[in-house]
C-alpha cells in the first residue's frame, strides 16, 4: 500500500489518521459519529482497513471539524508497518 499510484493509497492514510486523531481526542466511534452527524456504522467502516468505502471530501471535512483538527491532518504521513 506504500505505492502512491495505488488508487487506495490516500484513503488508507485517511483511515489510519481518523482513528489516530479520534483516539487522541479520547472519543469513541459513537461520539465521533454523533459529533460529525454520521452513523456509527459509517465511522466504523471508515476506520476499517479491510473495507473500501471512499469518503467524499465534504465528509472528511465534517469529520475533521468534529475532531477539531485541520482537514489536512487527515493526510499526515503515517508509520508504515513492514
C-alpha angles and dihedrals in degrees: 000000000000089000108106089204090064107105091226096049098101093038088057092052091048092050092052092046095048089057093043095052093042090056092045087054090050091237129146121225088254092053091050090048092051094046094047093040094239128124121267089241092054091055092045090051091049092053093047111101090200098061126074101216108148113206121213120243093251089054090053088050091055091049092048090050091050089051091046092236135121111263089237089067089069086068096050116134114268133209107258118218115225 
